[in-house]
Structure formats: C-alpha cells, structure tokens
C-alpha cells in the first residue's frame, strides 16, 4: 500500500492546571510546568531525530490556542525549524463556568466526565461533548483537505485525539460514553492515509499515545 498522507497529533506537555487538577480553559490556563517543558523538549528531540533518520518531513505544524498548547508548539517549531500556526479550530472543549474549577468538583456535580452524558452541558455555558466532537471533527476535516497528500503535525489537546479517532476510524460519536483513547502528556498518535494498487483508500491508526521519548515509568 502507498502512504499518501500523514496526520500526527502530539498532546501538550504537563501544565500547571493538570498538576492542580483544574479545568484549564482559555481564561485560566497558565502554561507548562518545568516538568512539562522538559517533556516537550524530549518530544521535539525525538521527532527531530526521526526526521534525520529518514522519516518524512512535516509540511506544516499547527497548535491550539491555549497557553500550554502554544508553549508545546513553540518548542516543536524550534526543533523542527517549522513555522508555527496558532489555530483557533484546534481549541479544546469550551468549559463555560467550569473554567478554573477543580475537575473533581465539576465531575461530582455532573456525576461523571463530560463524555459520560454527551448530550448535556457539564457546566453552565459549556459545550456538550457531542458539540465539541462535531466542531473538532469538522475542523480536522478542513485541515486534512487543506494539506492533501502531505504530512502535518498538531500540538493539541487529548480531546483532539478522541475527535481524530472518531473521524478517521469512523467511530460513531454515540459510542463515546463506552470507549476511550490513551492521551498522556506529549503522547504521539499517528494516522496514515493509504491507497492500495486497486485504488482502495483508508486511514490507519499506526500509533496511539506513544510516550517512549519520556523513558520508562516508575513501577
């Protein structure tokens, strides 16, 4: 099979809101921790080393708008010598009044994570999970069409990985309460668009949440 396009998504590195267990929306995200910056450097070094070893070069690098994602993207851009495009369409879920609150308080009030009741707002003014998925999937479709037959790298949120899996693997959004995808900090998820000699085409998930650049986890 011939690989005709690639989509690589790297989740942002560890942020202060993650350590504090807070909802890190656009108003309250304060960026990466020192550990997070170290993680992002390890990620950037790995991707740069892969390209020097012969991996296909990226044609474009995008990052979402929240500070932790922009900081991760800037570290990648410097290592890969690519211009960074800050893309509002890659923003994470809109949290409404939950922005800045502790996740445990939000989930206690909602009786679960946002995707457990995907048609209900989990806080005043928030998107529903299905609304987020629809928005993210529409934007990912536009990016893929814009970069047809190219390789693109996204610095994004874990939720972006979920949206990409639903879109490219054609998983119905209604399945989201019962399934999940690993999305650790700086985890790499790779998709390849492939065409066989008969003209059949499909997207393959070749890597999900690869964090080997961070080293072994303590047992």
C-alpha positions as CSV (number, residue, x, y, z in Angstrom):
1,X,0.0,0.0,0.0
2,X,1.1,3.6,-0.7
3,X,1.0,6.1,2.1
4,X,-0.5,9.3,0.6
5,X,-0.8,11.5,3.7
6,X,0.0,11.6,7.4
7,X,-1.6,13.2,10.5
8,X,0.5,13.2,13.7
9,X,-1.0,14.6,16.9
10,X,1.1,15.3,20.0
11,X,-0.8,16.1,23.2
12,X,0.6,19.1,25.0
13,X,3.1,18.7,27.8
14,X,2.3,18.8,31.5
15,X,0.6,22.1,32.6
16,X,0.0,23.7,35.9
17,X,-3.7,23.2,35.6
18,X,-3.1,19.4,35.1
19,X,-1.0,19.2,38.3
20,X,-3.6,21.2,40.2
21,X,-6.5,19.1,38.8
22,X,-8.1,22.2,37.4
23,X,-10.2,22.8,34.3
24,X,-7.7,24.7,32.1
25,X,-9.8,26.8,29.9
26,X,-8.7,29.9,27.9
27,X,-9.2,32.2,30.9
28,X,-7.2,30.3,33.4
29,X,-4.5,28.2,31.6
30,X,-1.1,29.4,32.9
31,X,1.1,27.3,30.8
32,X,3.6,24.4,31.3
33,X,5.3,23.3,34.4
34,X,9.1,22.8,34.4
35,X,8.4,19.1,34.0
36,X,6.2,19.9,31.1
37,X,8.8,22.0,29.3
38,X,11.3,19.1,29.8
39,X,8.7,16.7,28.3
40,X,8.2,19.0,25.3
41,X,11.9,19.2,24.7
42,X,12.1,15.4,24.8
43,X,9.3,15.1,22.3
44,X,10.8,17.7,20.0
45,X,14.2,15.9,20.1
46,X,12.6,12.6,19.2
47,X,10.7,14.0,16.2
48,X,13.8,15.8,15.0
49,X,15.9,12.7,15.4
50,X,13.3,10.7,13.5
51,X,13.4,13.1,10.6
52,X,17.2,13.0,10.5
53,X,16.9,9.2,10.4
54,X,14.7,9.4,7.3
55,X,11.2,9.8,8.5
56,X,9.0,12.0,6.2
57,X,9.3,15.7,6.9
58,X,6.3,17.6,8.1
59,X,4.8,20.1,5.7
60,X,3.0,22.1,8.4
61,X,2.8,22.5,12.2
62,X,-0.3,23.7,14.0
63,X,-1.1,24.4,17.7
64,X,-4.2,25.1,19.6
65,X,-4.7,28.5,21.3
66,X,-4.4,27.7,25.0
67,X,-1.1,28.7,26.5
68,X,0.1,25.2,27.4
69,X,-0.5,24.1,23.8
70,X,1.2,27.1,22.3
71,X,4.2,26.6,24.5
72,X,4.5,23.0,23.5
73,X,4.1,24.0,19.8
74,X,6.8,26.6,20.0
75,X,9.3,24.0,21.4
76,X,8.4,21.7,18.5
77,X,8.7,24.5,15.9
78,X,12.2,25.5,17.1
79,X,13.5,21.9,16.9
80,X,11.8,21.1,13.6
81,X,12.5,24.5,12.0
82,X,8.9,24.9,11.0
83,X,6.7,28.0,11.3
84,X,4.0,27.5,14.0
85,X,0.4,28.3,13.0
86,X,-1.8,29.0,16.0
87,X,-5.2,27.6,15.1
88,X,-8.4,28.5,16.9
89,X,-10.1,25.5,15.4
90,X,-7.8,23.2,17.5
91,X,-9.0,24.7,20.7
92,X,-10.2,22.3,23.3
93,X,-13.8,22.0,24.7
94,X,-15.4,25.2,25.8
95,X,-15.9,24.8,29.5
96,X,-18.1,27.7,30.3
97,X,-18.3,28.4,34.1
98,X,-16.2,25.3,34.8
99,X,-13.1,27.1,33.6
100,X,-10.7,27.3,36.5
101,X,-12.7,25.0,38.8
102,X,-11.4,21.7,40.1
103,X,-12.2,18.8,37.9
104,X,-13.4,16.7,40.8
105,X,-15.9,19.3,41.7
106,X,-17.2,19.6,38.2
107,X,-17.4,15.9,37.8
108,X,-19.1,15.4,41.2
109,X,-21.8,17.9,40.2
110,X,-22.2,16.3,36.7
111,X,-21.8,12.7,38.1
112,X,-19.1,11.9,35.6
113,X,-16.8,13.2,32.9
114,X,-18.3,15.2,30.0
115,X,-18.4,12.3,27.7
116,X,-20.5,10.2,30.1
117,X,-23.6,12.2,29.2
118,X,-22.5,13.6,25.8
119,X,-25.7,15.5,25.0
120,X,-25.7,17.5,28.2
121,X,-23.6,20.6,29.2
122,X,-21.4,19.7,32.1
123,X,-21.4,23.3,33.4
124,X,-23.3,26.5,32.7
125,X,-22.2,27.8,29.3
126,X,-20.2,24.7,28.4
127,X,-20.4,22.7,25.2
128,X,-21.7,19.2,25.3
129,X,-19.3,16.5,24.5
130,X,-21.1,15.9,21.2
131,X,-21.0,19.5,20.3
132,X,-17.2,19.6,20.9
133,X,-16.7,16.4,18.8
134,X,-18.7,17.8,15.9
135,X,-16.8,21.1,16.0
136,X,-13.4,19.4,16.2
137,X,-14.1,16.8,13.5
138,X,-15.3,19.5,11.1
139,X,-12.1,21.4,11.6
140,X,-9.9,18.4,11.3
141,X,-11.6,17.5,8.0
142,X,-10.8,21.0,6.7
143,X,-7.1,20.7,7.8
144,X,-6.8,17.3,6.1
145,X,-8.3,18.7,2.8
146,X,-6.0,21.7,3.0
147,X,-3.0,19.5,3.2
148,X,-4.0,16.7,0.9
149,X,-1.1,14.3,0.2
150,X,1.0,16.0,2.9
151,X,2.2,15.2,6.5
152,X,1.0,17.6,9.2
153,X,1.8,17.8,12.9
154,X,-0.6,19.1,15.5
155,X,0.2,20.2,19.1
156,X,-3.2,19.8,20.6
157,X,-5.4,18.5,23.4
158,X,-6.1,14.9,24.3
159,X,-9.7,15.6,23.2
160,X,-8.3,16.3,19.7
161,X,-7.0,12.7,19.6
162,X,-10.5,11.5,20.5
163,X,-12.0,13.6,17.7
164,X,-9.5,12.3,15.2
165,X,-10.2,8.7,16.1
166,X,-13.9,9.2,15.7
167,X,-13.4,10.9,12.4
168,X,-10.8,8.8,10.7
169,X,-11.8,5.5,12.1
170,X,-15.4,6.2,11.5
171,X,-16.4,5.5,15.1
172,X,-19.9,6.9,15.8
173,X,-20.0,9.7,18.3
174,X,-22.7,7.9,20.2
175,X,-20.1,5.3,21.2
176,X,-18.1,7.9,23.2
177,X,-19.5,7.1,26.6
178,X,-18.3,3.5,26.3
179,X,-14.9,4.0,24.8
180,X,-11.7,6.0,25.3
181,X,-8.2,6.6,24.0
182,X,-4.9,7.0,25.9
183,X,-3.7,10.6,25.8
184,X,-0.8,11.1,28.1
185,X,1.3,14.3,28.1
186,X,3.3,14.6,24.9
187,X,1.9,11.2,23.7
188,X,2.2,10.8,20.0
189,X,-0.7,9.5,17.9
190,X,-0.1,8.8,14.2
191,X,-2.5,8.2,11.3
192,X,-1.6,7.3,7.8
193,X,-3.8,7.5,4.7
194,X,-3.1,4.6,2.5
195,X,-4.1,3.5,-1.0
196,X,-3.7,0.0,-2.4
197,X,-3.0,-1.0,-6.0
198,X,-6.7,-1.3,-6.7
199,X,-7.4,2.3,-5.7
200,X,-9.0,1.4,-2.3
201,X,-8.2,4.1,0.4
202,X,-8.4,4.1,4.1
203,X,-6.9,5.8,7.2
204,X,-4.9,3.6,9.6
205,X,-4.1,4.3,13.2
206,X,-0.5,3.3,13.4
207,X,0.5,4.7,16.8
208,X,-1.6,5.6,19.8
209,X,-0.2,7.6,22.7
210,X,3.5,6.7,22.3
211,X,5.5,8.3,25.1
212,X,8.7,6.3,24.8
213,X,10.7,9.5,24.5
214,X,9.9,10.2,28.2
215,X,11.6,7.0,29.3
216,X,10.3,4.2,31.4
217,X,7.6,4.9,34.0
218,X,8.3,4.0,37.6
219,X,6.7,0.8,38.6
